[in-house]
Amino acid sequence: MTPNDFLKIALSLPEAEERAHMDHPDFRVAGKIFATLGYPDKTCGMVKLSPEDQHNFSQDYPEAFIPVRGNWGRRGATSVDLKTAKKDALANALHAAWRNMAPKRLRKT
């Protein structure tokens, strides 16, 4: 996967928008961040998963999805190694992160 692939998938979700946070792109729905790109470097992204989703993705794809260290990681922040992530897994993770932040009216779509 490439950063451009990550961006395209993230922005394909309903009402997703790109903004910037801490000098790198983030993706939001209803003003809430569900993913970021380019942190800690350009080969990585981050998705805000539920702890359960984080466990499942990091167990099923341990080379691609790694819990962030510390409190952010315990709350579901998960690093994505774009070089090893498969498109379907990344799309599913981005959708799960979007769903965690989206208002109920959007989750029904």
NORFEN-V613479 format. One record per pair of residues at least 6 apart in sequence whose ideal C-beta (glycine too) atoms are under 8 Angstrom apart, sorted by the first residue. I is the first residue (numbers start at 0). GAP is how many residues later the second one is. Records with the same first field share a line. If there is no record, write none. Layout:
I->GAP, GAP
This chain:
0->81, 82, 84, 85, 86, 89
1->80
2->34, 35, 39, 42, 79
4->77, 82, 85
5->29, 31, 39, 74, 76, 84, 88
6->11, 18, 20, 30
8->78, 81, 82, 85
9->6, 8, 17, 24, 25, 27, 84, 88
10->6, 7, 16
12->16, 81, 82, 85
13->15, 84, 88, 92, 95
14->14, 15, 87, 91
15->11, 12, 13, 18, 82
16->10, 11, 12
17->7, 8, 9, 10
18->6, 7, 8, 9
19->6
20->12, 15
21->17
23->12, 13, 14, 15
24->11, 12, 13
25->7, 9, 10, 11
26->6, 7, 8, 9, 10
27->6, 73
28->69, 72, 73, 74, 77
29->71, 72, 73, 76
31->69
32->15, 68
33->13, 14, 60, 63, 64, 66, 67, 68
34->10, 11, 12, 13, 59, 62, 63
35->9, 10
36->8, 9
37->6, 7
38->6, 7
42->38, 39, 40
43->35, 36, 37, 38
44->34, 35, 37
45->22, 31, 32, 33, 34
46->18, 30, 31, 33, 46, 47, 49, 50
47->28, 29, 30, 49, 52, 53
48->8, 27, 28, 29, 44, 47, 48, 51
49->26, 46, 50
50->23, 24, 25
52->23, 40, 43, 44, 47
53->11, 13, 19, 22, 24
56->7, 8, 21, 32, 35, 36, 39
57->7, 8, 9, 20
59->29
60->23, 24, 25, 28
62->18, 21
63->16, 17, 20, 21, 22, 25, 26
64->13, 14, 15, 16, 20, 24, 28
65->12, 13, 15
66->6, 7, 10, 11, 12
67->9, 10, 11
75->24
77->15
79->10, 13
81->8
98->8
